[in-house]
Amino acid sequence: MRIMDLLTSDPREEPVSDLEPDVGPTGAARLRVLLAAALGPLVTGYAVVATVLTLVTLTAERTVFSGFGVLLAAGPGWLAAHQVRLGIGGHPLGLLPLLPTLGAVALVARTASGAAQRLGCRSAREALPVFVATTAAHAAFGLVIALCAQGSPVTANPLLACVVPGLLAAVAAAVGIVRSCGLPDVVAERLDPLALRGIRAGGLGLALLVACGAAVFTVATAVSWPTVADIYEPGFGSSFGLFLLSLMYLPNAVTASLSFVTGPGFSIGPLTVGMFGYHGGTVPGVPILGGLPEHASAWWPALLVLPAATGVLVGWSLRKVDADPAQRIRTVAVAGTVVALGCVVLGTLSGGRLGDGPFDPVSVPVGVASVVGFCWIVIPGAFTAFFAGEHEPPAPPEALEDNEAFEDAEDVDPDEAAEALEDFEESEEDEDDEDAVVDEDAEFEAEADAELGLEDPAEDEPEDGPEEDPEGAPEPDEAVTGGTETCGDVEPGEADR
């Protein structure tokens, strides 16, 4: 019977305890999550670099594959993916690919976000251990690789190898934590909502400018495809290596195209390509540079419509952030500042030293590019946000200050204010009409009294008083009949009879 009761009883009918179970992870579970967040991106990134080097080594001609050599070479490759400048045979290599860097940043951000969620972190302060563990692990790993590479053909500065990967990991982990837990309360309370809208619009503007650079680069490469195809060698191994090299440096090329579209341009050694200036020179024989022009063209300034349209779109997106045009312009200025900072970061990471050869250095004028990017957003964006958005109604005149409809100026609707103003003007016109009618009536009565001889004698008296006229003054016993003769409604008195 007991077994049958257990099989037929409904577990939903059993009483549930009022105490909620402790769902928080234990200390061992938290340690495992933190270790995974710290070491996961390191192992994954190192494995990806080693895999790429293995593919290049296996497909290249006249090379001998060595697993141990690939693992050793993967260390400097990991540093290069984290933008640590290397030294190859005593020659500096600062022009590093951006595509592996973007992949590493995305991997760290995703790992940190997942770790914060597994730990049940509801605020950025609770996720602080994830941030510290991720940053410290990358800094320590970069330092270890730099120290182990001392004395080898490929070297790195230990200080840079410690600071730069740690800084990138810190930025990526912060982005992931904010995405999972939200902004810290201190930042959220002090951040102006209009400034936050400006930051988002600035991110949109930067993305649009990057898209413009990518479009120009794609069109230039497609137009020059015969030249690009001639660069590839007949062998599969060499062509595969050139393809991987071009793919990893693709974001660098897009950034250079972005600088060209906005105006400043870029330089590769003696070669300078700008919207309003061109100086020829030799370029490396890689497919990604096959679309470089051989001479300047007169139609290049027409491309400036792209950044101008970007500024207009940013201003259009901010046309409704506030009723005050000055506040909208301030928000557009915040967006322009974000774009300027983005141009500085992208320009700095996209260039660098390229040995001591004829193509050294590869650079983007960061200062000029940031100022120009700011202007391309602020000038057309502010113009669009000012005229496309709403404007505050004019202030009521001083005569309406005592009107009950304007006692609370913050609650007054613009339509109600306009109606009240019209009513006030109509009431003033009615009062003027009434005054005019009263004046006409008074003037008519005065003329009638003058014709009937009923003027007020007090009005005709001089200022010094009336003069006595013994001849014209009536006696007390005399009756004045001059006025009664002209009016038949008045009966004569007894003395007149």
Secondary structure by P-SEA (a helix, b strand, c coil): caaaaaaaccccccccccccccccccaaaaaaaaaaaacaaaaaaaaaaaaaaaaaaaacccbbbbaaaaaaaaaaaaaaaabbbbbccccccccccaaaaaaaaaaaaaaaaaaaaaacccccccaaaaaaaaaaaaaaaaaaaaaaaccccccccaaaaacaaaaaaaaaaaaaaaaaccccaaaaaaccaaaaaaaaaaaaaaaaaaaaaaaaaaaaaaaaaaaaaaaccccaaaaaaaaaaaaaaaaaaaaaaaaaaaccccccccbbbcccbbbbbbbccccccccccccccccccccaaaaaaaaaaaaaaaccccccaaaaaaaaaaaaaaaaaaaaaaaaaabbbcccccccccccaaaaaaaaaaaaccaaaaaaaaccbbbbcccccccccccccccccccccaaaaaaaaaaaaaaaaaaaaaaaaaaaaaaaaaaaaaaacccccccccccccccccccccccccccccaaaaaccccccccccc
